[in-house]
Amino acid sequence: MFISALIFEILNPRQVFVMSSLAFLTFALLVGSSRAFKTFKAEIPNGNKVPHPCKANFMWPGVGHQNRFGGGVNNQFGLDFKKAGYWWSKDICQADSDGDGLTNGQELGDPECAWSVGKIPSRTSNISHPGICDPYNSPLCSLKNSFVECDMEEFVCPRLNDTDVNHVNLTFLETTIPPTETNYYCMTFDLPNDQDYHMIATEPIMDNMEVLHHILIYECEDDNSTLIPTPQACGMEAKGSCRNIIGLWTVGNPGICFGDNIGFRFGKNAFKRVKLEIHYNNPLEKFGLKDKSGIRIHYQPVKSDVQDLVTVILGTTLFEIPAGEPRVEVDSICKGSCTRLLVRKPAKIFGAINHMHYLGSEMSMQLFRGGKKVADVAVDRSYNYDSPVVHTHSPALDLFPGDEIRTKCVYSSLNSPRSVFYGEATKDEMCYGFVFAYPKDAFTSHYCLTFDELDVCDLYTGKPLQTTKGECNWGAFTHFDENYSPPWTVQVKDNCRMDGYCRPQCREIVERLVKDDPCMTKDASTVINWRLESTEEGREALARINGCLGAMMSADPDPGHEDDGKCGVDECWEYCQDGHTGSGHGEYDSAPKMAAGWGKVTLLGLLLLKFYL
């Protein structure tokens, strides 16, 4: 059995979300760089949340410029801000730079003009552009807004001129979008299979841009995979035999046109069915919205000189971005020990793309060999979610078994009123890198994700966690199936209640676990909590022990601290959220916490990838 099959048998990935653009050979929109873009958006309230006036889900990061990416000619707000010395003063806040009747402060979420750098604005939603008159196409505003471009980028693909190219449309039946912010719907389609074909291009069929966030295409390896004849709610997921990404659309992507010698193979001797997944973003929770979007696949008969493509997914799903921080770095390493398992022979990297959400400011993927950097795979020093930059390599980069790929995601949360974690919603965050490589048969798996200090290969091999109390066998400590439950969870189920009350028998069990088990240390908390949160049985076990954990911490705080009733013990795992009091420890909330977890990272909850069940 291939490593990929073994990994997925163990991991059972119910959701591997890939949200990005594969338009790596048709366009590479170069992001303008300027001081206004890099620095000044942090000097105004909600500077990273200013929307495009006529393109749904697009942002305008160069707030003070006519070019939405910054640089070049200033708009009127940029001129006024420059005149104010690049300082958010009361005068600039109360001014109406674009002349649409709203002050700059009202448009940027600071109507009281009380905001200053480092603070959270009084309003972080319903932001509008202070330099673009609104409504943008009204008689009052149209002349002022002559620099605003509202047309979507045209899709151009020379390869479509070949005489043997055909296409098929994969579109949803008209679907009513629920009045909730985040929804995922799926539908399957059967592709031509009279012979083998290469998918050489895709382009979006966009119906309702107000709610479209992204579209994914998964290949279904099993011809008998589940048939979904009509759009159904599905969550973000890559499960069963439909788990490998072969195409997608996301905001800012006009289409995908592959090179002359690459494509995704389907047909008689390859996959025959695909699953289309659409993420709908309805932040205002409107009723009655409908959509029938999809993707058009362009294909031609297989040619001997065309290589079979694969998308390899890198990154991490376990991280926290605290509120109000100018720079938060998240790192993930696909180690050489893992690529020796995942890459069976030399391969080529011809393209890559970085993916985060709206808090993302910088991102990079770098290739290392023997401890030395070989190449930049993808570097975005000014990252923009709605304008994906595609990084191509000619000639293609060599990728060998044992190479290492380091991914770094950088976020700015200065205007975020809350801590942000990995999640499926637009307001959550991601840290993914997508590497486009060939040949497909060089790869035993299409994923090299990391989970705290473990990577996907560590999960496969069962590598123990090193803690202050010795090795933690996290697999045995958290594994559930129909024939097995960890012994400690059996004891907990028999003796611990779920209402927050701490029985003496339960307290004894929990005290013994905290004292003796390496998996009950802070060193192991992130992985253990994530694993337990990912199963119903694990969440129940957490709920049963939380009452006694809280009682223990309230009655017996860290001996090194004199503040009774506050957290401090190592075993607390930061279970009490840091209240930033004088001692640096927050009060413990003794209310029952059903599956609340043992650490800050547990706020991820079921938003986690749930990669390992």
C-alpha positions as CSV (number, residue, x, y, z in Angstrom):
1,M,0.0,0.0,0.0
2,F,1.3,3.4,-0.9
3,I,2.3,5.8,1.9
4,S,-0.5,8.2,0.9
5,A,-3.1,5.4,1.3
6,L,-1.6,4.5,4.7
7,I,-1.5,8.1,5.8
8,F,-5.1,8.8,4.8
9,E,-6.2,5.5,6.4
10,I,-4.7,6.8,9.6
11,L,-5.6,10.5,9.2
12,N,-9.1,10.0,7.7
13,P,-9.0,13.7,6.5
14,R,-12.6,14.9,6.8
15,Q,-11.5,18.3,5.6
16,V,-8.5,19.6,3.8
17,F,-9.3,23.0,2.7
18,V,-7.4,24.5,-0.2
19,M,-8.4,28.0,-1.0
20,S,-6.1,29.8,-3.5
21,S,-5.5,30.3,-7.2
22,L,-4.0,27.9,-9.7
23,A,-3.7,30.5,-12.4
24,F,0.0,30.0,-12.4
25,L,0.7,30.2,-16.1
26,T,-1.8,32.8,-17.3
27,F,-1.1,35.7,-15.1
28,A,1.1,36.9,-12.3
29,L,-0.3,40.1,-10.9
30,L,2.6,42.0,-9.5
31,V,1.6,43.8,-6.3
32,G,2.7,47.4,-6.2
33,S,5.0,48.2,-3.3
34,S,5.0,51.6,-1.6
35,R,5.4,53.1,1.8
36,A,1.6,53.9,1.7
37,F,0.8,50.2,1.2
38,K,3.4,48.7,3.5
39,T,3.1,51.2,6.4
40,F,0.4,53.7,6.2
41,K,-2.5,51.2,6.3
42,A,-1.4,50.5,9.8
43,E,-1.6,54.2,10.6
44,I,-5.4,54.4,10.0
45,P,-8.3,52.5,11.6
46,N,-9.2,49.3,9.8
47,G,-6.5,50.0,7.2
48,N,-6.5,46.4,6.1
49,K,-10.2,46.1,5.8
50,V,-11.1,48.8,3.2
51,P,-13.2,47.2,0.5
52,H,-13.3,47.7,-3.3
53,P,-16.4,49.8,-4.1
54,C,-17.6,47.6,-7.0
55,K,-15.9,44.2,-6.8
56,A,-17.5,42.0,-4.1
57,N,-15.0,40.4,-1.7
58,F,-12.1,42.5,-3.1
59,M,-10.0,44.8,-0.8
60,W,-8.3,48.1,-1.6
61,P,-5.0,47.8,0.4
62,G,-3.4,51.0,-1.1
63,V,-6.1,53.1,0.6
64,G,-4.5,56.4,-0.2
65,H,-3.8,55.7,-3.9
66,Q,-5.8,55.4,-7.1
67,N,-4.0,52.1,-7.8
68,R,-5.6,49.8,-5.3
69,F,-2.3,48.1,-4.5
70,G,-0.6,51.4,-3.6
71,G,2.1,53.4,-5.3
72,G,1.6,56.1,-8.0
73,V,-1.0,58.8,-7.9
74,N,-2.7,59.5,-4.6
75,N,-6.5,59.8,-4.3
76,Q,-8.0,62.7,-2.4
77,F,-7.8,60.8,0.9
78,G,-4.1,60.1,0.3
79,L,-3.5,63.7,-0.4
80,D,-5.3,64.8,2.8
81,F,-3.5,62.2,4.9
82,K,-0.1,63.3,3.5
83,K,-1.0,66.9,4.3
84,A,-1.8,65.8,7.9
85,G,1.7,64.5,8.2
86,Y,0.5,60.8,7.9
87,W,-1.1,61.1,11.3
88,W,-4.7,60.1,12.1
89,S,-5.6,63.4,13.7
90,K,-9.0,64.7,14.6
91,D,-9.0,66.9,11.6
92,I,-8.3,64.1,9.1
93,C,-10.9,61.9,10.9
94,Q,-13.6,64.6,10.7
95,A,-12.8,65.5,7.0
96,D,-14.9,64.1,4.1
97,S,-12.1,63.5,1.6
98,D,-14.2,61.9,-1.1
99,G,-17.1,64.3,-0.7
100,D,-19.8,61.6,-0.3
101,G,-21.3,63.0,2.9
102,L,-19.5,60.6,5.4
103,T,-16.5,61.7,7.3
104,N,-13.3,59.6,7.0
105,G,-13.8,58.4,10.5
106,Q,-17.3,57.2,9.8
107,E,-16.1,55.3,6.7
108,L,-13.1,53.7,8.5
109,G,-15.0,52.7,11.7
110,D,-13.9,55.5,14.0
111,P,-16.9,57.9,14.0
112,E,-15.9,59.4,17.4
113,C,-12.3,60.0,16.2
114,A,-10.9,58.3,19.3
115,W,-8.7,55.7,17.6
116,S,-5.0,55.7,17.8
117,V,-2.3,53.3,16.5
118,G,-2.3,50.0,18.4
119,K,-6.0,50.3,19.5
120,I,-9.0,48.4,18.2
121,P,-11.4,50.6,16.3
122,S,-14.9,51.1,17.8
123,R,-16.3,49.4,14.6
124,T,-14.5,46.7,12.6
125,S,-17.3,45.9,10.1
126,N,-19.3,47.8,7.4
127,I,-16.1,49.7,6.4
128,S,-16.1,51.9,3.3
129,H,-13.4,53.7,1.3
130,P,-12.6,57.3,2.4
131,G,-11.0,58.1,-0.9
132,I,-13.7,56.8,-3.2
133,C,-17.1,58.6,-3.4
134,D,-20.1,56.4,-2.8
135,P,-22.3,55.2,-4.4
136,Y,-19.4,55.0,-6.8
137,N,-21.5,55.2,-10.0
138,S,-23.9,58.0,-8.9
139,P,-24.1,61.3,-10.7
140,L,-22.3,62.9,-7.8
141,C,-19.5,60.4,-7.7
142,S,-18.9,59.0,-11.2
143,L,-16.5,61.8,-12.3
144,K,-14.6,61.7,-9.1
145,N,-14.2,57.9,-9.4
146,S,-12.9,57.8,-13.0
147,F,-9.9,55.8,-11.8
148,V,-11.9,53.0,-10.3
149,E,-11.9,49.8,-12.4
150,C,-14.9,47.6,-11.9
151,D,-14.5,45.1,-14.8
152,M,-13.2,41.6,-13.9
153,E,-9.9,40.6,-15.6
154,E,-10.4,38.9,-18.9
155,F,-9.4,35.2,-19.2
156,V,-6.8,34.6,-21.9
157,C,-5.5,31.2,-22.8
158,P,-3.7,30.6,-26.1
159,R,-3.9,26.9,-25.7
160,L,-7.6,27.0,-26.2
161,N,-7.0,27.8,-29.9
162,D,-5.9,24.2,-30.5
163,T,-8.3,22.4,-32.7
164,D,-8.7,19.3,-30.5
165,V,-9.7,21.3,-27.4
166,N,-13.2,20.7,-25.9
167,H,-14.9,21.9,-22.8
168,V,-17.5,20.9,-20.2
169,N,-19.4,23.1,-17.8
170,L,-19.6,22.1,-14.1
171,T,-22.3,24.3,-12.6
172,F,-24.6,24.0,-9.6
173,L,-28.3,23.9,-10.0
174,E,-29.8,27.1,-8.6
175,T,-29.1,27.0,-4.9
176,T,-30.6,29.1,-2.1
177,I,-27.8,30.3,0.2
178,P,-28.7,30.1,4.0
179,P,-28.8,33.3,6.0
180,T,-25.6,32.4,7.8
181,E,-22.1,33.7,7.2
182,T,-20.2,30.6,6.1
183,N,-21.7,27.8,4.0
184,Y,-20.1,25.0,1.9
185,Y,-22.0,23.1,-0.8
186,C,-20.9,20.1,-2.9
187,M,-22.0,18.4,-6.0
188,T,-20.4,15.7,-8.1
189,F,-20.0,15.5,-11.9
190,D,-18.9,12.7,-14.3
191,L,-16.3,13.6,-16.9
192,P,-15.8,12.2,-20.4
193,N,-14.1,8.8,-20.1
194,D,-14.0,7.2,-23.6
195,Q,-10.2,7.8,-23.5
196,D,-7.6,9.7,-21.5
197,Y,-7.6,13.5,-21.5
198,H,-5.6,16.3,-19.9
199,M,-7.4,19.2,-18.3
200,I,-5.5,22.1,-19.7
201,A,-7.5,25.1,-18.5
202,T,-10.3,26.1,-16.2
203,E,-12.3,29.3,-16.0
204,P,-15.0,30.4,-13.5
205,I,-18.7,30.6,-14.3
206,M,-19.7,33.3,-11.8
207,D,-23.3,33.9,-11.1
208,N,-23.7,35.7,-7.7
209,M,-20.4,37.5,-6.9
210,E,-22.0,38.8,-3.7
211,V,-21.6,35.5,-2.0
212,L,-18.9,33.6,-4.0
213,H,-15.7,33.1,-2.0
214,H,-14.0,30.2,-3.7
215,I,-14.6,27.0,-5.8
216,L,-12.6,23.8,-5.5
217,I,-12.5,20.7,-7.8
218,Y,-11.5,17.4,-6.2
219,E,-10.7,14.3,-8.2
220,C,-12.5,11.2,-7.1
221,E,-10.1,8.3,-7.4
222,D,-12.8,5.6,-6.8
223,D,-15.3,5.3,-9.8
224,N,-17.9,4.3,-7.3
225,S,-17.4,7.2,-5.0
226,T,-20.5,8.9,-3.5
227,L,-22.8,10.5,-6.1
228,I,-24.1,13.9,-5.2
229,P,-26.5,14.8,-8.0
230,T,-27.7,18.1,-6.5
231,P,-25.9,20.7,-4.4
232,Q,-25.8,19.6,-0.7
233,A,-24.3,21.2,2.4
234,C,-21.0,19.6,2.9
235,G,-18.6,21.6,5.0
236,M,-15.0,22.2,3.8
237,E,-13.7,18.8,3.3
238,A,-11.5,16.4,1.3
239,K,-12.6,13.0,2.4
240,G,-13.1,9.5,1.1
241,S,-11.8,9.1,-2.5
242,C,-12.4,12.7,-3.4
243,R,-9.5,14.4,-1.7
244,N,-7.0,15.7,-4.2
245,I,-7.3,19.2,-5.6
246,I,-7.1,19.5,-9.4
247,G,-8.5,23.0,-9.9
248,L,-10.1,26.0,-8.3
249,W,-11.2,29.5,-8.5
250,T,-10.8,32.2,-5.9
251,V,-11.4,36.0,-5.8
252,G,-9.1,37.7,-8.2
253,N,-8.5,34.7,-10.5
254,P,-9.8,35.1,-14.1
255,G,-9.1,31.5,-14.9
256,I,-6.4,28.8,-15.1
257,C,-4.3,28.2,-18.2
258,F,-1.7,25.5,-17.8
259,G,1.5,25.4,-19.8
260,D,2.1,23.5,-23.0
261,N,3.4,20.4,-21.4
262,I,1.4,19.9,-18.2
263,G,-2.2,19.1,-17.3
264,F,-4.4,17.0,-14.9
265,R,-5.1,13.6,-16.4
266,F,-8.6,12.2,-16.3
267,G,-10.7,9.7,-18.3
268,K,-10.6,6.0,-19.2
269,N,-7.4,5.1,-17.2
270,A,-7.6,7.9,-14.6
271,F,-10.3,9.4,-12.4
272,K,-13.7,9.8,-14.1
273,R,-15.7,11.8,-11.4
274,V,-15.0,15.1,-9.7
275,K,-16.6,16.9,-6.8
276,L,-17.2,20.6,-7.0
277,E,-17.2,22.5,-3.7
278,I,-18.3,26.1,-3.4
279,H,-17.7,28.3,-0.3
280,Y,-20.4,30.9,0.1
281,N,-19.6,34.0,2.2
282,N,-22.7,35.8,3.5
283,P,-21.4,38.1,6.3
284,L,-24.6,40.2,6.4
285,E,-26.6,36.9,6.7
286,K,-29.1,38.0,4.0
287,F,-32.1,35.9,3.2
288,G,-33.1,34.8,-0.3
289,L,-29.7,34.9,-2.0
290,K,-29.3,32.3,-4.8
291,D,-26.4,31.1,-6.9
292,K,-25.7,28.7,-9.8
293,S,-21.9,29.2,-10.3
294,G,-19.4,26.7,-11.3
295,I,-16.3,26.1,-13.4
296,R,-15.7,25.3,-17.1
297,I,-13.1,22.6,-17.8
298,H,-11.1,22.8,-21.0
299,Y,-9.5,19.5,-22.1
300,Q,-7.9,17.7,-25.0
301,P,-6.8,14.1,-25.7
302,V,-3.6,13.0,-23.8
303,K,-0.3,13.7,-25.6
304,S,2.9,11.9,-24.8
305,D,4.8,15.0,-24.1
306,V,2.3,16.4,-21.6
307,Q,3.2,15.7,-17.9
308,D,0.6,14.7,-15.3
309,L,0.3,17.4,-12.7
310,V,-0.2,17.2,-8.9
311,T,-0.8,19.8,-6.2
312,V,1.2,19.3,-3.0
313,I,-0.2,21.1,0.0
314,L,2.1,22.5,2.7
315,G,1.5,24.6,5.8
316,T,-0.1,24.2,9.3
317,T,-3.5,24.3,10.9
318,L,-2.5,24.8,14.6
319,F,-1.8,28.5,15.4
320,E,-3.1,31.5,17.2
321,I,-3.0,35.1,16.1
322,P,-3.5,37.3,19.2
323,A,-5.5,40.5,18.7
324,G,-3.7,43.9,18.3
325,E,-0.3,42.6,17.1
326,P,1.6,44.3,14.3
327,R,3.4,41.1,13.3
328,V,2.7,37.4,14.2
329,E,4.8,34.7,12.5
330,V,3.7,31.1,12.0
331,D,6.2,28.6,10.7
332,S,5.8,25.1,9.2
333,I,8.5,22.8,7.9
334,C,8.1,19.9,5.5
335,K,11.2,18.1,6.8
336,G,13.6,16.0,4.8
337,S,12.7,13.0,6.8
338,C,9.1,13.4,5.5
339,T,9.9,14.1,1.8
340,R,11.9,10.9,1.8
341,L,8.6,9.2,2.4
342,L,6.4,11.4,0.3
343,V,8.7,11.9,-2.8
344,R,9.7,8.6,-4.2
345,K,11.9,9.9,-7.1
346,P,13.2,13.3,-8.4
347,A,10.4,15.6,-9.3
348,K,10.0,19.2,-10.7
349,I,8.4,22.2,-9.2
350,F,7.2,24.6,-11.8
351,G,4.8,26.8,-9.8
352,A,3.6,27.7,-6.4
353,I,1.2,30.0,-4.6
354,N,0.8,31.2,-1.0
355,H,-2.5,31.4,0.7
356,M,-3.8,33.2,3.8
357,H,-6.9,35.3,4.6
358,Y,-7.2,39.0,5.2
359,L,-4.9,39.3,8.2
360,G,-2.0,37.9,6.1
361,S,0.7,40.4,5.2
362,E,3.7,38.4,4.1
363,M,4.3,34.7,3.2
364,S,7.1,32.6,1.8
365,M,8.0,29.0,0.8
366,Q,11.7,28.2,0.5
367,L,13.5,25.1,-0.7
368,F,16.4,23.7,1.3
369,R,18.8,20.9,0.6
370,G,21.5,19.8,3.0
371,G,20.6,22.6,5.3
372,K,21.2,25.3,2.7
373,K,18.6,27.3,0.8
374,V,18.4,26.3,-2.8
375,A,15.6,28.5,-4.1
376,D,12.6,30.7,-3.2
377,V,9.6,28.6,-4.2
378,A,7.1,31.5,-3.5
379,V,7.8,34.8,-1.7
380,D,5.1,37.5,-1.3
381,R,6.5,40.4,0.7
382,S,3.2,42.2,0.3
383,Y,0.5,39.6,0.4
384,N,-3.1,40.3,-0.8
385,Y,-5.7,37.7,-0.5
386,D,-7.9,38.9,-3.4
387,S,-5.0,39.2,-5.8
388,P,-3.0,35.9,-5.7
389,V,0.5,36.2,-7.0
390,V,1.6,33.1,-8.9
391,H,5.2,32.2,-8.8
392,T,6.5,30.1,-11.8
393,H,9.9,28.7,-12.4
394,S,11.6,28.3,-15.8
395,P,13.4,26.0,-15.8
396,A,11.4,24.1,-13.2
397,L,13.0,23.6,-9.8
398,D,14.4,20.2,-8.9
399,L,12.8,18.5,-5.9
400,F,14.6,15.5,-4.4
401,P,13.7,13.0,-1.7
402,G,15.2,14.5,1.5
403,D,14.7,18.1,0.5
404,E,13.0,20.5,3.0
405,I,10.4,23.2,2.3
406,R,10.0,25.9,4.9
407,T,6.8,27.9,5.0
408,K,6.4,31.1,6.9
409,C,3.1,33.0,7.3
410,V,3.1,36.6,8.7
411,Y,0.0,38.3,10.0
412,S,-1.0,41.7,11.2
413,S,-3.9,41.8,13.7
414,L,-3.7,45.5,14.7
415,N,-7.3,46.0,13.8
416,S,-8.6,42.7,15.0
417,P,-10.8,42.8,18.1
418,R,-10.3,39.1,18.8
419,S,-7.7,36.4,18.6
420,V,-7.9,34.5,15.4
421,F,-7.3,30.9,14.7
422,Y,-7.3,28.5,11.7
423,G,-10.8,28.0,10.5
424,E,-13.1,27.7,7.5
425,A,-14.7,31.1,7.7
426,T,-13.4,34.2,5.9
427,K,-12.9,35.9,9.3
428,D,-10.7,33.0,10.4
429,E,-7.2,32.5,9.1
430,M,-5.1,29.9,7.1
431,C,-1.5,29.2,6.4
432,Y,-1.2,27.1,3.3
433,G,1.3,26.8,0.5
434,F,0.4,25.1,-2.8
435,V,3.2,23.6,-4.8
436,F,2.5,22.5,-8.4
437,A,4.7,19.7,-9.4
438,Y,5.2,16.7,-11.8
439,P,5.2,13.9,-12.5
440,K,2.3,12.8,-10.4
441,D,3.7,9.3,-9.9
442,A,6.7,10.8,-8.1
443,F,4.5,11.5,-5.0
444,T,3.1,9.0,-2.6
445,S,1.0,11.7,-0.9
446,H,-0.2,15.2,-1.8
447,Y,0.1,16.6,1.7
448,C,3.0,17.7,4.0
449,L,1.1,19.6,6.7
450,T,2.4,20.1,10.2
451,F,0.6,20.0,13.5
452,D,2.6,21.9,16.2
453,E,5.9,20.0,16.4
454,L,4.6,17.0,14.4
455,D,4.3,16.7,10.6
456,V,2.1,14.3,8.7
457,C,4.9,11.7,8.5
458,D,5.3,11.9,12.3
459,L,1.6,11.1,12.6
460,Y,2.0,8.2,10.3
461,T,5.0,6.8,12.2
462,G,3.6,7.6,15.6
463,K,6.7,9.7,16.7
464,P,6.4,10.4,20.5
465,L,6.2,13.9,21.9
466,Q,9.1,14.9,24.1
467,T,8.0,16.4,27.4
468,T,9.4,17.3,30.8
469,K,8.0,14.0,32.2
470,G,9.3,11.8,29.4
471,E,7.9,10.6,26.1
472,C,4.2,11.1,25.4
473,N,2.6,8.4,23.3
474,W,0.0,10.7,22.0
475,G,-1.5,8.0,19.6
476,A,-2.4,5.6,22.4
477,F,-3.5,8.4,24.7
478,T,-6.0,9.8,22.2
479,H,-7.0,7.0,19.9
480,F,-10.6,5.8,19.7
481,D,-12.2,3.1,17.6
482,E,-15.0,0.7,17.9
483,N,-12.8,-1.8,19.7
484,Y,-10.6,0.5,21.8
485,S,-10.7,3.4,24.1
486,P,-7.7,4.7,26.1
487,P,-7.8,3.2,29.6
488,W,-7.8,6.7,31.2
489,T,-11.0,7.7,29.4
490,V,-12.7,4.5,30.6
491,Q,-11.9,5.5,34.2
492,V,-13.0,9.0,33.5
493,K,-16.3,7.9,32.0
494,D,-17.1,5.8,35.0
495,N,-16.2,8.4,37.7
496,C,-16.4,11.9,36.3
497,R,-19.6,13.9,35.6
498,M,-20.2,16.3,32.7
499,D,-21.9,19.0,34.8
500,G,-18.8,20.6,36.2
501,Y,-19.1,18.9,39.6
502,C,-15.8,17.3,40.8
503,R,-16.4,13.9,42.5
504,P,-13.6,12.8,44.9
505,Q,-13.1,9.7,42.7
506,C,-12.7,11.8,39.6
507,R,-10.4,14.2,41.3
508,E,-8.2,11.3,42.3
509,I,-8.0,10.1,38.7
510,V,-7.2,13.5,37.3
511,E,-4.6,14.2,40.0
512,R,-2.9,10.9,39.1
513,L,-2.9,11.8,35.4
514,V,-1.5,15.3,36.0
515,K,1.2,13.9,38.2
516,D,2.4,10.9,36.3
517,D,1.4,11.0,32.6
518,P,3.7,12.8,30.1
519,C,0.7,13.5,27.9
520,M,-0.8,15.7,30.6
521,T,2.0,18.3,30.5
522,K,1.9,21.7,28.9
523,D,4.6,20.4,26.4
524,A,2.0,18.0,24.9
525,S,-1.0,20.2,25.3
526,T,-1.4,21.5,21.7
527,V,-1.3,18.1,20.0
528,I,-3.3,16.2,22.7
529,N,-6.0,18.8,22.9
530,W,-6.3,18.9,19.1
531,R,-6.5,15.2,18.9
532,L,-9.2,14.9,21.6
533,E,-11.2,17.8,20.2
534,S,-11.3,16.0,16.9
535,T,-13.5,13.1,18.1
536,E,-16.8,12.9,19.9
537,E,-15.3,10.5,22.4
538,G,-12.4,12.8,23.0
539,R,-14.6,15.9,23.5
540,E,-16.7,13.9,26.0
541,A,-13.5,12.9,28.0
542,L,-12.4,16.6,28.1
543,A,-15.8,17.7,29.3
544,R,-15.7,15.1,32.1
545,I,-12.3,16.1,33.5
546,N,-12.6,19.8,33.1
547,G,-14.6,20.2,36.3
548,C,-11.9,18.6,38.4
549,L,-9.1,20.4,36.5
550,G,-10.8,23.7,37.4
551,A,-11.4,22.8,41.0
552,M,-7.8,21.7,41.4
553,M,-6.4,24.9,40.0
554,S,-8.7,27.0,42.0
555,A,-7.9,25.2,45.3
556,D,-4.2,24.5,44.6
557,P,-2.6,27.3,42.5
558,D,1.0,27.3,41.5
559,P,3.1,27.2,44.7
560,G,5.3,29.8,43.2
561,H,2.5,32.3,43.2
562,E,0.6,33.7,46.1
563,D,-2.5,34.8,44.2
564,D,-5.1,32.3,45.3
565,G,-7.6,30.9,42.8
566,K,-5.4,31.9,39.8
567,C,-3.7,29.7,37.3
568,G,0.0,29.1,37.3
569,V,0.7,25.4,37.5
570,D,2.4,23.8,34.5
571,E,-0.4,21.3,34.2
572,C,-2.8,24.2,33.7
573,W,-1.6,24.4,30.1
574,E,-2.8,28.0,30.1
575,Y,-6.3,26.5,30.6
576,C,-7.2,29.9,32.2
577,Q,-7.0,32.6,29.6
578,D,-4.3,35.1,30.5
579,G,-6.1,38.1,31.9
580,H,-2.9,40.3,31.9
581,T,-3.3,41.1,35.6
582,G,-0.4,42.1,37.8
583,S,0.8,38.5,38.2
584,G,0.2,37.7,34.6
585,H,-2.5,35.1,35.4
586,G,-6.2,35.2,34.8
587,E,-9.0,34.1,37.1
588,Y,-10.3,30.6,36.4
589,D,-13.8,30.4,35.2
590,S,-15.3,27.5,37.0
591,A,-18.3,27.1,34.8
592,P,-18.5,23.8,33.0
593,K,-16.7,23.8,29.7
594,M,-18.1,21.2,27.4
595,A,-15.2,20.4,25.1
596,A,-13.6,23.7,25.8
597,G,-10.2,22.0,26.0
598,W,-7.0,22.6,28.0
599,G,-5.4,25.5,26.3
600,K,-5.8,28.7,24.3
601,V,-5.4,26.7,21.1
602,T,-8.5,24.8,22.0
603,L,-10.5,27.7,20.8
604,L,-9.8,26.2,17.4
605,G,-12.3,23.5,18.4
606,L,-14.0,21.9,15.5
607,L,-12.6,24.6,13.1
608,L,-9.5,22.5,13.0
609,L,-8.7,20.5,9.9
610,K,-9.6,17.3,11.8
611,F,-6.9,15.7,9.8
612,Y,-6.3,12.9,12.3
613,L,-9.3,11.0,13.7
